[in-house]
Amino acid sequence: MQASSASAGEPPGEGRRNVITEIRGTIMTIGINRPEARNAVNQETAGLLVEAFRWFEENSTLTVAVLHGLGGNFCAGYDLKELAHAPASIKLEQDVTQTPGPMGPSRMKFSKPVIAAVSGYAVAGGLELSLLADLRVVEESAIFGVFCRRFGVPLIDGGTVRLPKLIGLSHALDLILTGRPVGAQEAFQLGLANRIVPSGQALQHATELAEQISAFPQHCMRADRNSAYYSAFDASSFTEAMQFEFDTGVQVVLEESVPGAKKFSLGHGRGGAKL
């Protein structure tokens, strides 16, 4: 699949220094480009990430976004040098629905899948950004961790919300309270990493995974994804979650399920073959 270069009116971040975007068919890659700071996010970068993810969410031709870091690291968290020398630069609005998180897109909810291609360090706010994704493709040399524990910087980009849901409260508290480093193999055992790949290949494998997901009937896949998130974060009871699942799923039956059943009846897709 060939990548297209962006021009005026196309994805924000193309050609800008701190965030670089590419369109590869229906896949959008969003790259943090501050390798000199291990891709630590400052306010400018946070704003550019929000712009890029908004463009992805609003563009109906795009199916999956892949978030990655350039230069060997995913993201080392918020830029503490900026915080130390210009504390007024970070705006902390009390109502989390009114502004983006300090890391940028961390408070956003998406109707389409996001995959994190994790290399090097994904720590502190960088760990939180990786939790924004549905799936994490992790290089064998990658390191996760709440490294901000040492410096008195709290997790305010969803880390204490998403991490316990993802790996369970006990494992999450181990990471949150100790700030210890977690390698790729342990991350996989905890459920934090979904795939482990050789070093230098996270973006390639994440893009291939995005292409596989993009090949499925999209409305059905998004309905199931939406229901899973609703059940995990929003439903107040089992019955409410089941009702939401039905109400969301039934909408795609005529559009995608019936045509899919007809293909099955004709022998397509047998044995897991591609349709």
ChimeraX commands (.cxc) that place a marker at each C-alpha (Angstrom):
marker #1 position 0.00,0.00,0.00 radius 0.5
marker #1 position 1.42,3.36,-1.00 radius 0.5
marker #1 position 1.43,6.35,1.33 radius 0.5
marker #1 position 0.03,9.60,0.03 radius 0.5
marker #1 position 1.66,12.90,0.83 radius 0.5
marker #1 position -0.58,15.60,2.22 radius 0.5
marker #1 position -1.03,19.12,0.98 radius 0.5
marker #1 position -3.08,22.15,1.98 radius 0.5
marker #1 position -6.45,21.10,3.33 radius 0.5
marker #1 position -5.26,17.59,4.08 radius 0.5
marker #1 position -4.35,16.02,7.43 radius 0.5
marker #1 position -2.96,18.43,10.02 radius 0.5
marker #1 position 0.59,17.59,11.02 radius 0.5
marker #1 position 1.92,16.82,7.54 radius 0.5
marker #1 position 5.14,18.78,7.16 radius 0.5
marker #1 position 5.03,20.13,10.71 radius 0.5
marker #1 position 7.92,19.32,12.95 radius 0.5
marker #1 position 6.30,17.85,16.06 radius 0.5
marker #1 position 3.53,15.69,14.56 radius 0.5
marker #1 position 3.71,13.97,11.18 radius 0.5
marker #1 position 0.71,12.30,9.55 radius 0.5
marker #1 position 0.39,10.04,6.53 radius 0.5
marker #1 position -2.54,8.51,4.73 radius 0.5
marker #1 position -2.00,4.92,3.55 radius 0.5
marker #1 position -5.19,3.93,1.77 radius 0.5
marker #1 position -7.81,4.10,4.51 radius 0.5
marker #1 position -5.20,4.04,7.30 radius 0.5
marker #1 position -3.95,7.23,8.95 radius 0.5
marker #1 position -0.61,7.16,10.76 radius 0.5
marker #1 position 0.05,9.84,13.37 radius 0.5
marker #1 position 3.67,10.19,14.43 radius 0.5
marker #1 position 5.08,12.13,17.39 radius 0.5
marker #1 position 8.28,13.71,16.11 radius 0.5
marker #1 position 10.37,15.06,19.00 radius 0.5
marker #1 position 13.11,12.41,19.08 radius 0.5
marker #1 position 15.52,14.77,20.83 radius 0.5
marker #1 position 13.13,14.65,23.83 radius 0.5
marker #1 position 12.21,10.95,23.45 radius 0.5
marker #1 position 8.96,12.27,21.99 radius 0.5
marker #1 position 7.91,13.97,25.21 radius 0.5
marker #1 position 4.79,16.03,24.53 radius 0.5
marker #1 position 4.74,19.78,25.06 radius 0.5
marker #1 position 1.70,22.01,24.62 radius 0.5
marker #1 position 2.33,22.58,20.92 radius 0.5
marker #1 position 2.60,18.85,20.28 radius 0.5
marker #1 position -0.50,18.13,22.36 radius 0.5
marker #1 position -2.50,20.58,20.24 radius 0.5
marker #1 position -1.24,19.06,17.00 radius 0.5
marker #1 position -2.15,15.57,18.19 radius 0.5
marker #1 position -5.69,16.73,18.96 radius 0.5
marker #1 position -5.98,18.26,15.48 radius 0.5
marker #1 position -4.75,15.07,13.85 radius 0.5
marker #1 position -7.11,12.80,15.76 radius 0.5
marker #1 position -10.07,15.09,15.14 radius 0.5
marker #1 position -9.30,14.95,11.43 radius 0.5
marker #1 position -9.18,11.16,11.59 radius 0.5
marker #1 position -12.47,10.91,13.46 radius 0.5
marker #1 position -14.30,13.28,11.14 radius 0.5
marker #1 position -12.99,11.82,7.88 radius 0.5
marker #1 position -15.44,9.14,6.77 radius 0.5
marker #1 position -12.95,7.57,4.32 radius 0.5
marker #1 position -10.53,6.59,7.10 radius 0.5
marker #1 position -10.97,3.32,8.99 radius 0.5
marker #1 position -8.09,2.97,11.48 radius 0.5
marker #1 position -5.48,5.30,12.99 radius 0.5
marker #1 position -2.00,4.17,14.02 radius 0.5
marker #1 position -0.22,6.28,16.65 radius 0.5
marker #1 position 3.56,5.94,16.84 radius 0.5
marker #1 position 6.72,7.76,17.78 radius 0.5
marker #1 position 9.59,8.60,15.47 radius 0.5
marker #1 position 13.25,8.06,16.31 radius 0.5
marker #1 position 13.00,4.90,18.41 radius 0.5
marker #1 position 10.64,5.90,21.24 radius 0.5
marker #1 position 6.87,6.01,21.46 radius 0.5
marker #1 position 6.57,8.81,24.03 radius 0.5
marker #1 position 8.35,9.64,27.29 radius 0.5
marker #1 position 5.38,11.53,28.74 radius 0.5
marker #1 position 4.78,15.21,29.22 radius 0.5
marker #1 position 7.73,17.54,28.67 radius 0.5
marker #1 position 8.77,18.23,32.27 radius 0.5
marker #1 position 11.31,20.80,31.14 radius 0.5
marker #1 position 8.47,22.90,29.75 radius 0.5
marker #1 position 6.50,22.38,32.96 radius 0.5
marker #1 position 9.53,23.38,35.08 radius 0.5
marker #1 position 10.38,26.54,33.15 radius 0.5
marker #1 position 6.92,27.63,32.00 radius 0.5
marker #1 position 4.34,26.18,34.41 radius 0.5
marker #1 position 1.71,28.65,33.20 radius 0.5
marker #1 position 1.88,27.08,29.73 radius 0.5
marker #1 position -0.21,24.10,30.85 radius 0.5
marker #1 position -3.88,25.00,31.21 radius 0.5
marker #1 position -5.76,22.87,33.73 radius 0.5
marker #1 position -9.48,23.35,33.17 radius 0.5
marker #1 position -11.51,21.85,36.04 radius 0.5
marker #1 position -14.19,20.42,33.73 radius 0.5
marker #1 position -12.58,17.62,31.71 radius 0.5
marker #1 position -15.30,17.88,29.05 radius 0.5
marker #1 position -14.25,21.41,28.13 radius 0.5
marker #1 position -10.62,21.00,27.07 radius 0.5
marker #1 position -8.23,18.30,25.84 radius 0.5
marker #1 position -5.95,16.58,28.31 radius 0.5
marker #1 position -2.41,17.84,28.92 radius 0.5
marker #1 position -1.12,15.10,26.57 radius 0.5
marker #1 position -3.63,16.15,23.89 radius 0.5
marker #1 position -6.11,13.51,22.71 radius 0.5
marker #1 position -6.22,11.48,25.94 radius 0.5
marker #1 position -9.83,12.45,26.75 radius 0.5
marker #1 position -11.16,11.81,23.28 radius 0.5
marker #1 position -13.49,8.92,22.40 radius 0.5
marker #1 position -13.43,7.50,18.89 radius 0.5
marker #1 position -15.97,5.69,16.74 radius 0.5
marker #1 position -13.16,3.91,14.86 radius 0.5
marker #1 position -10.21,1.78,16.01 radius 0.5
marker #1 position -6.86,3.24,17.04 radius 0.5
marker #1 position -3.69,1.13,17.26 radius 0.5
marker #1 position -0.54,2.18,19.12 radius 0.5
marker #1 position 2.77,1.08,17.60 radius 0.5
marker #1 position 5.01,1.11,20.66 radius 0.5
marker #1 position 8.79,1.33,20.46 radius 0.5
marker #1 position 11.32,2.29,23.11 radius 0.5
marker #1 position 9.83,4.16,26.03 radius 0.5
marker #1 position 6.07,4.47,26.56 radius 0.5
marker #1 position 6.14,5.91,30.04 radius 0.5
marker #1 position 4.22,8.35,32.22 radius 0.5
marker #1 position 1.94,10.32,29.88 radius 0.5
marker #1 position 3.28,8.20,27.04 radius 0.5
marker #1 position 1.84,5.12,28.74 radius 0.5
marker #1 position -1.44,7.02,29.00 radius 0.5
marker #1 position -1.39,7.81,25.28 radius 0.5
marker #1 position -0.85,4.13,24.49 radius 0.5
marker #1 position -3.93,3.31,26.60 radius 0.5
marker #1 position -5.97,5.56,24.33 radius 0.5
marker #1 position -5.58,2.91,21.63 radius 0.5
marker #1 position -7.72,-0.19,21.21 radius 0.5
marker #1 position -4.64,-2.35,20.62 radius 0.5
marker #1 position -0.93,-2.02,21.32 radius 0.5
marker #1 position 1.65,-3.56,18.98 radius 0.5
marker #1 position 4.82,-3.56,21.06 radius 0.5
marker #1 position 8.45,-4.01,20.11 radius 0.5
marker #1 position 10.37,-6.59,22.13 radius 0.5
marker #1 position 12.68,-3.88,23.53 radius 0.5
marker #1 position 9.88,-1.50,24.58 radius 0.5
marker #1 position 9.46,-0.29,28.16 radius 0.5
marker #1 position 6.23,0.81,29.86 radius 0.5
marker #1 position 6.00,2.45,33.24 radius 0.5
marker #1 position 4.56,5.20,35.41 radius 0.5
marker #1 position 7.95,6.92,35.54 radius 0.5
marker #1 position 6.32,10.20,36.60 radius 0.5
marker #1 position 5.87,8.63,40.06 radius 0.5
marker #1 position 9.40,9.72,40.97 radius 0.5
marker #1 position 8.74,13.38,40.21 radius 0.5
marker #1 position 5.33,13.86,41.81 radius 0.5
marker #1 position 3.47,14.17,38.52 radius 0.5
marker #1 position -0.01,12.58,38.62 radius 0.5
marker #1 position -1.75,10.57,35.95 radius 0.5
marker #1 position -4.38,13.00,34.64 radius 0.5
marker #1 position -4.64,11.74,31.07 radius 0.5
marker #1 position -6.72,8.66,31.77 radius 0.5
marker #1 position -4.07,6.40,33.24 radius 0.5
marker #1 position -5.94,5.63,36.46 radius 0.5
marker #1 position -9.17,5.18,34.47 radius 0.5
marker #1 position -8.10,3.01,31.55 radius 0.5
marker #1 position -5.28,0.95,33.06 radius 0.5
marker #1 position -7.39,-0.83,35.75 radius 0.5
marker #1 position -10.03,-1.64,33.13 radius 0.5
marker #1 position -7.38,-3.01,30.82 radius 0.5
marker #1 position -5.25,-5.16,33.12 radius 0.5
marker #1 position -7.25,-5.30,36.38 radius 0.5
marker #1 position -6.98,-3.19,39.53 radius 0.5
marker #1 position -4.30,-5.28,41.25 radius 0.5
marker #1 position -1.86,-5.20,38.31 radius 0.5
marker #1 position -2.65,-1.53,37.63 radius 0.5
marker #1 position -1.91,-0.54,41.23 radius 0.5
marker #1 position 1.41,-2.41,41.04 radius 0.5
marker #1 position 2.43,-0.16,38.15 radius 0.5
marker #1 position 0.84,3.01,39.52 radius 0.5
marker #1 position 2.24,2.78,43.06 radius 0.5
marker #1 position 5.76,1.61,42.23 radius 0.5
marker #1 position 6.48,3.38,38.94 radius 0.5
marker #1 position 8.61,0.38,37.98 radius 0.5
marker #1 position 9.61,-0.43,34.38 radius 0.5
marker #1 position 7.62,-3.13,32.58 radius 0.5
marker #1 position 9.16,-4.89,29.59 radius 0.5
marker #1 position 7.34,-6.18,26.55 radius 0.5
marker #1 position 6.99,-9.79,27.74 radius 0.5
marker #1 position 5.50,-8.81,31.08 radius 0.5
marker #1 position 3.27,-6.27,29.35 radius 0.5
marker #1 position 1.97,-9.07,27.13 radius 0.5
marker #1 position 1.32,-11.31,30.14 radius 0.5
marker #1 position -0.58,-8.49,31.85 radius 0.5
marker #1 position -2.69,-7.78,28.76 radius 0.5
marker #1 position -1.12,-4.38,28.22 radius 0.5
marker #1 position 0.58,-5.50,24.98 radius 0.5
marker #1 position -1.52,-7.26,22.34 radius 0.5
marker #1 position 1.32,-8.23,19.99 radius 0.5
marker #1 position 5.10,-8.42,20.45 radius 0.5
marker #1 position 7.21,-7.79,17.36 radius 0.5
marker #1 position 10.94,-7.42,16.63 radius 0.5
marker #1 position 12.53,-4.07,17.41 radius 0.5
marker #1 position 12.07,-1.55,14.64 radius 0.5
marker #1 position 8.94,-3.24,13.24 radius 0.5
marker #1 position 6.06,-1.94,15.39 radius 0.5
marker #1 position 4.77,0.55,12.84 radius 0.5
marker #1 position 4.91,-2.01,10.01 radius 0.5
marker #1 position 3.04,-4.66,11.99 radius 0.5
marker #1 position 0.53,-2.16,13.38 radius 0.5
marker #1 position -0.24,-0.94,9.88 radius 0.5
marker #1 position -0.71,-4.50,8.66 radius 0.5
marker #1 position -3.07,-5.15,11.57 radius 0.5
marker #1 position -4.95,-1.97,10.69 radius 0.5
marker #1 position -5.35,-3.22,7.12 radius 0.5
marker #1 position -6.76,-6.53,8.37 radius 0.5
marker #1 position -9.31,-4.73,10.55 radius 0.5
marker #1 position -10.20,-2.40,7.68 radius 0.5
marker #1 position -11.10,-5.37,5.47 radius 0.5
marker #1 position -14.04,-6.38,7.68 radius 0.5
marker #1 position -17.59,-5.02,7.27 radius 0.5
marker #1 position -17.07,-1.74,9.08 radius 0.5
marker #1 position -20.46,-0.92,10.60 radius 0.5
marker #1 position -20.73,-4.31,12.29 radius 0.5
marker #1 position -17.17,-4.13,13.62 radius 0.5
marker #1 position -17.69,-0.59,14.95 radius 0.5
marker #1 position -21.00,-1.55,16.57 radius 0.5
marker #1 position -19.35,-4.41,18.47 radius 0.5
marker #1 position -16.42,-2.19,19.44 radius 0.5
marker #1 position -18.78,0.54,20.67 radius 0.5
marker #1 position -20.76,-1.97,22.71 radius 0.5
marker #1 position -17.61,-3.34,24.36 radius 0.5
marker #1 position -16.56,0.16,25.44 radius 0.5
marker #1 position -20.06,0.99,26.67 radius 0.5
marker #1 position -20.15,-2.18,28.74 radius 0.5
marker #1 position -16.71,-1.46,30.25 radius 0.5
marker #1 position -17.10,2.24,31.02 radius 0.5
marker #1 position -20.68,3.48,30.80 radius 0.5
marker #1 position -23.25,0.77,31.56 radius 0.5
marker #1 position -24.67,0.80,35.08 radius 0.5
marker #1 position -25.86,-2.81,34.97 radius 0.5
marker #1 position -25.59,-6.09,33.06 radius 0.5
marker #1 position -29.10,-5.58,31.68 radius 0.5
marker #1 position -28.32,-2.09,30.44 radius 0.5
marker #1 position -25.17,-3.35,28.73 radius 0.5
marker #1 position -27.09,-6.19,27.08 radius 0.5
marker #1 position -29.76,-3.81,25.86 radius 0.5
marker #1 position -27.18,-1.47,24.39 radius 0.5
marker #1 position -25.48,-4.38,22.65 radius 0.5
marker #1 position -28.75,-5.45,21.05 radius 0.5
marker #1 position -29.86,-1.93,20.09 radius 0.5
marker #1 position -26.47,-1.20,18.53 radius 0.5
marker #1 position -26.06,-4.55,16.79 radius 0.5
marker #1 position -29.53,-4.88,15.33 radius 0.5
marker #1 position -28.97,-1.77,13.23 radius 0.5
marker #1 position -26.40,-3.54,11.06 radius 0.5
marker #1 position -28.28,-6.80,10.48 radius 0.5
marker #1 position -29.98,-5.78,7.25 radius 0.5
marker #1 position -27.03,-3.71,6.04 radius 0.5
marker #1 position -24.18,-6.15,6.60 radius 0.5
marker #1 position -25.34,-9.38,8.27 radius 0.5
marker #1 position -27.81,-10.48,5.59 radius 0.5
marker #1 position -25.35,-9.86,2.73 radius 0.5
marker #1 position -22.68,-11.66,4.77 radius 0.5
marker #1 position -24.97,-14.63,5.34 radius 0.5
marker #1 position -25.63,-14.84,1.61 radius 0.5
marker #1 position -21.90,-14.96,0.93 radius 0.5
marker #1 position -21.54,-17.73,3.51 radius 0.5
marker #1 position -24.35,-19.72,1.92 radius 0.5
marker #1 position -22.50,-19.53,-1.39 radius 0.5
marker #1 position -19.37,-21.02,0.17 radius 0.5
marker #1 position -17.35,-17.84,0.56 radius 0.5
marker #1 position -15.06,-17.51,3.58 radius 0.5
marker #1 position -15.03,-21.20,4.48 radius 0.5
marker #1 position -12.13,-22.26,6.67 radius 0.5
marker #1 position -11.37,-18.63,7.53 radius 0.5
marker #1 position -10.57,-17.68,3.94 radius 0.5
marker #1 position -10.76,-14.00,3.01 radius 0.5
marker #1 position -14.00,-12.89,1.44 radius 0.5
marker link #1:1,2 radius 0.2
marker link #1:2,3 radius 0.2
marker link #1:3,4 radius 0.2
marker link #1:4,5 radius 0.2
marker link #1:5,6 radius 0.2
marker link #1:6,7 radius 0.2
marker link #1:7,8 radius 0.2
marker link #1:8,9 radius 0.2
marker link #1:9,10 radius 0.2
marker link #1:10,11 radius 0.2
marker link #1:11,12 radius 0.2
marker link #1:12,13 radius 0.2
marker link #1:13,14 radius 0.2
marker link #1:14,15 radius 0.2
marker link #1:15,16 radius 0.2
marker link #1:16,17 radius 0.2
marker link #1:17,18 radius 0.2
marker link #1:18,19 radius 0.2
marker link #1:19,20 radius 0.2
marker link #1:20,21 radius 0.2
marker link #1:21,22 radius 0.2
marker link #1:22,23 radius 0.2
marker link #1:23,24 radius 0.2
marker link #1:24,25 radius 0.2
marker link #1:25,26 radius 0.2
marker link #1:26,27 radius 0.2
marker link #1:27,28 radius 0.2
marker link #1:28,29 radius 0.2
marker link #1:29,30 radius 0.2
marker link #1:30,31 radius 0.2
marker link #1:31,32 radius 0.2
marker link #1:32,33 radius 0.2
marker link #1:33,34 radius 0.2
marker link #1:34,35 radius 0.2
marker link #1:35,36 radius 0.2
marker link #1:36,37 radius 0.2
marker link #1:37,38 radius 0.2
marker link #1:38,39 radius 0.2
marker link #1:39,40 radius 0.2
marker link #1:40,41 radius 0.2
marker link #1:41,42 radius 0.2
marker link #1:42,43 radius 0.2
marker link #1:43,44 radius 0.2
marker link #1:44,45 radius 0.2
marker link #1:45,46 radius 0.2
marker link #1:46,47 radius 0.2
marker link #1:47,48 radius 0.2
marker link #1:48,49 radius 0.2
marker link #1:49,50 radius 0.2
marker link #1:50,51 radius 0.2
marker link #1:51,52 radius 0.2
marker link #1:52,53 radius 0.2
marker link #1:53,54 radius 0.2
marker link #1:54,55 radius 0.2
marker link #1:55,56 radius 0.2
marker link #1:56,57 radius 0.2
marker link #1:57,58 radius 0.2
marker link #1:58,59 radius 0.2
marker link #1:59,60 radius 0.2
marker link #1:60,61 radius 0.2
marker link #1:61,62 radius 0.2
marker link #1:62,63 radius 0.2
marker link #1:63,64 radius 0.2
marker link #1:64,65 radius 0.2
marker link #1:65,66 radius 0.2
marker link #1:66,67 radius 0.2
marker link #1:67,68 radius 0.2
marker link #1:68,69 radius 0.2
marker link #1:69,70 radius 0.2
marker link #1:70,71 radius 0.2
marker link #1:71,72 radius 0.2
marker link #1:72,73 radius 0.2
marker link #1:73,74 radius 0.2
marker link #1:74,75 radius 0.2
marker link #1:75,76 radius 0.2
marker link #1:76,77 radius 0.2
marker link #1:77,78 radius 0.2
marker link #1:78,79 radius 0.2
marker link #1:79,80 radius 0.2
marker link #1:80,81 radius 0.2
marker link #1:81,82 radius 0.2
marker link #1:82,83 radius 0.2
marker link #1:83,84 radius 0.2
marker link #1:84,85 radius 0.2
marker link #1:85,86 radius 0.2
marker link #1:86,87 radius 0.2
marker link #1:87,88 radius 0.2
marker link #1:88,89 radius 0.2
marker link #1:89,90 radius 0.2
marker link #1:90,91 radius 0.2
marker link #1:91,92 radius 0.2
marker link #1:92,93 radius 0.2
marker link #1:93,94 radius 0.2
marker link #1:94,95 radius 0.2
marker link #1:95,96 radius 0.2
marker link #1:96,97 radius 0.2
marker link #1:97,98 radius 0.2
marker link #1:98,99 radius 0.2
marker link #1:99,100 radius 0.2
marker link #1:100,101 radius 0.2
marker link #1:101,102 radius 0.2
marker link #1:102,103 radius 0.2
marker link #1:103,104 radius 0.2
marker link #1:104,105 radius 0.2
marker link #1:105,106 radius 0.2
marker link #1:106,107 radius 0.2
marker link #1:107,108 radius 0.2
marker link #1:108,109 radius 0.2
marker link #1:109,110 radius 0.2
marker link #1:110,111 radius 0.2
marker link #1:111,112 radius 0.2
marker link #1:112,113 radius 0.2
marker link #1:113,114 radius 0.2
marker link #1:114,115 radius 0.2
marker link #1:115,116 radius 0.2
marker link #1:116,117 radius 0.2
marker link #1:117,118 radius 0.2
marker link #1:118,119 radius 0.2
marker link #1:119,120 radius 0.2
marker link #1:120,121 radius 0.2
marker link #1:121,122 radius 0.2
marker link #1:122,123 radius 0.2
marker link #1:123,124 radius 0.2
marker link #1:124,125 radius 0.2
marker link #1:125,126 radius 0.2
marker link #1:126,127 radius 0.2
marker link #1:127,128 radius 0.2
marker link #1:128,129 radius 0.2
marker link #1:129,130 radius 0.2
marker link #1:130,131 radius 0.2
marker link #1:131,132 radius 0.2
marker link #1:132,133 radius 0.2
marker link #1:133,134 radius 0.2
marker link #1:134,135 radius 0.2
marker link #1:135,136 radius 0.2
marker link #1:136,137 radius 0.2
marker link #1:137,138 radius 0.2
marker link #1:138,139 radius 0.2
marker link #1:139,140 radius 0.2
marker link #1:140,141 radius 0.2
marker link #1:141,142 radius 0.2
marker link #1:142,143 radius 0.2
marker link #1:143,144 radius 0.2
marker link #1:144,145 radius 0.2
marker link #1:145,146 radius 0.2
marker link #1:146,147 radius 0.2
marker link #1:147,148 radius 0.2
marker link #1:148,149 radius 0.2
marker link #1:149,150 radius 0.2
marker link #1:150,151 radius 0.2
marker link #1:151,152 radius 0.2
marker link #1:152,153 radius 0.2
marker link #1:153,154 radius 0.2
marker link #1:154,155 radius 0.2
marker link #1:155,156 radius 0.2
marker link #1:156,157 radius 0.2
marker link #1:157,158 radius 0.2
marker link #1:158,159 radius 0.2
marker link #1:159,160 radius 0.2
marker link #1:160,161 radius 0.2
marker link #1:161,162 radius 0.2
marker link #1:162,163 radius 0.2
marker link #1:163,164 radius 0.2
marker link #1:164,165 radius 0.2
marker link #1:165,166 radius 0.2
marker link #1:166,167 radius 0.2
marker link #1:167,168 radius 0.2
marker link #1:168,169 radius 0.2
marker link #1:169,170 radius 0.2
marker link #1:170,171 radius 0.2
marker link #1:171,172 radius 0.2
marker link #1:172,173 radius 0.2
marker link #1:173,174 radius 0.2
marker link #1:174,175 radius 0.2
marker link #1:175,176 radius 0.2
marker link #1:176,177 radius 0.2
marker link #1:177,178 radius 0.2
marker link #1:178,179 radius 0.2
marker link #1:179,180 radius 0.2
marker link #1:180,181 radius 0.2
marker link #1:181,182 radius 0.2
marker link #1:182,183 radius 0.2
marker link #1:183,184 radius 0.2
marker link #1:184,185 radius 0.2
marker link #1:185,186 radius 0.2
marker link #1:186,187 radius 0.2
marker link #1:187,188 radius 0.2
marker link #1:188,189 radius 0.2
marker link #1:189,190 radius 0.2
marker link #1:190,191 radius 0.2
marker link #1:191,192 radius 0.2
marker link #1:192,193 radius 0.2
marker link #1:193,194 radius 0.2
marker link #1:194,195 radius 0.2
marker link #1:195,196 radius 0.2
marker link #1:196,197 radius 0.2
marker link #1:197,198 radius 0.2
marker link #1:198,199 radius 0.2
marker link #1:199,200 radius 0.2
marker link #1:200,201 radius 0.2
marker link #1:201,202 radius 0.2
marker link #1:202,203 radius 0.2
marker link #1:203,204 radius 0.2
marker link #1:204,205 radius 0.2
marker link #1:205,206 radius 0.2
marker link #1:206,207 radius 0.2
marker link #1:207,208 radius 0.2
marker link #1:208,209 radius 0.2
marker link #1:209,210 radius 0.2
marker link #1:210,211 radius 0.2
marker link #1:211,212 radius 0.2
marker link #1:212,213 radius 0.2
marker link #1:213,214 radius 0.2
marker link #1:214,215 radius 0.2
marker link #1:215,216 radius 0.2
marker link #1:216,217 radius 0.2
marker link #1:217,218 radius 0.2
marker link #1:218,219 radius 0.2
marker link #1:219,220 radius 0.2
marker link #1:220,221 radius 0.2
marker link #1:221,222 radius 0.2
marker link #1:222,223 radius 0.2
marker link #1:223,224 radius 0.2
marker link #1:224,225 radius 0.2
marker link #1:225,226 radius 0.2
marker link #1:226,227 radius 0.2
marker link #1:227,228 radius 0.2
marker link #1:228,229 radius 0.2
marker link #1:229,230 radius 0.2
marker link #1:230,231 radius 0.2
marker link #1:231,232 radius 0.2
marker link #1:232,233 radius 0.2
marker link #1:233,234 radius 0.2
marker link #1:234,235 radius 0.2
marker link #1:235,236 radius 0.2
marker link #1:236,237 radius 0.2
marker link #1:237,238 radius 0.2
marker link #1:238,239 radius 0.2
marker link #1:239,240 radius 0.2
marker link #1:240,241 radius 0.2
marker link #1:241,242 radius 0.2
marker link #1:242,243 radius 0.2
marker link #1:243,244 radius 0.2
marker link #1:244,245 radius 0.2
marker link #1:245,246 radius 0.2
marker link #1:246,247 radius 0.2
marker link #1:247,248 radius 0.2
marker link #1:248,249 radius 0.2
marker link #1:249,250 radius 0.2
marker link #1:250,251 radius 0.2
marker link #1:251,252 radius 0.2
marker link #1:252,253 radius 0.2
marker link #1:253,254 radius 0.2
marker link #1:254,255 radius 0.2
marker link #1:255,256 radius 0.2
marker link #1:256,257 radius 0.2
marker link #1:257,258 radius 0.2
marker link #1:258,259 radius 0.2
marker link #1:259,260 radius 0.2
marker link #1:260,261 radius 0.2
marker link #1:261,262 radius 0.2
marker link #1:262,263 radius 0.2
marker link #1:263,264 radius 0.2
marker link #1:264,265 radius 0.2
marker link #1:265,266 radius 0.2
marker link #1:266,267 radius 0.2
marker link #1:267,268 radius 0.2
marker link #1:268,269 radius 0.2
marker link #1:269,270 radius 0.2
marker link #1:270,271 radius 0.2
marker link #1:271,272 radius 0.2
marker link #1:272,273 radius 0.2
marker link #1:273,274 radius 0.2
marker link #1:274,275 radius 0.2
view
